Amino acid sequence: MVAVAALPEGEGPLTLAQRRYLARGLKESGGKLPLFDEDGREIPRRTIEACVAHGWAEPWISNPIKPDWLVCRLTPSGYRVLGKEPPRNRGRSGA
């Protein structure tokens, strides 16, 4: 896993890019977050790392083919920053 400096949970402003990234997890089983945007461009790593640092996303699984990719999912705090309640079952389904 990739180490990302942590901030106090939820601290800091939610940017438009972060909101778009996190909102995509609302549509996926388990809150899985995308690696690519709607146009097929890679999500900027700094956007992903900032969401992890704020506690809105967490590293989820390692990709053995592309170990440098940071595959994440929404945290309970990530759901709440988007105004949603986190699901009760946050298993690995949909990975």
C-alpha positions, 0 to 999 in steps of 0.5 A, spaced: 500 500 500 502 507 498 503 511 505 499 518 504 500 523 510 493 523 514 489 530 516 484 530 521 478 526 519 474 531 514 478 537 515 479 541 509 475 544 503 472 539 498 474 541 491 470 540 485 475 535 483 474 531 489 467 532 489 466 529 482 471 523 484 468 521 491 461 522 488 462 516 483 463 512 488 456 512 490 454 509 484 459 503 485 458 497 490 462 497 496 463 505 494 469 503 489 472 509 486 474 510 479 481 510 476 479 514 470 474 520 469 468 519 464 472 521 458 477 516 460 483 520 463 486 518 469 484 521 475 490 525 478 493 522 483 493 528 487 486 528 487 486 521 490 491 522 495 488 528 498 481 525 499 485 519 502 489 524 507 482 528 509 479 521 510 474 521 505 477 515 501 481 509 503 486 504 499 482 498 498 485 493 494 492 492 490 492 491 483 498 486 481 498 489 474 499 496 475 501 496 483 502 504 482 495 505 481 491 507 488 485 503 488 480 506 493 473 506 496 469 511 500 470 511 507 464 513 512 466 520 512 466 520 505 459 518 504 457 524 509 461 529 506 457 528 500 451 528 504 449 521 504 449 515 510 454 510 509 452 503 508 451 498 513 455 493 510 462 495 507 464 488 504 469 487 499 463 486 494 464 489 487 472 489 487 
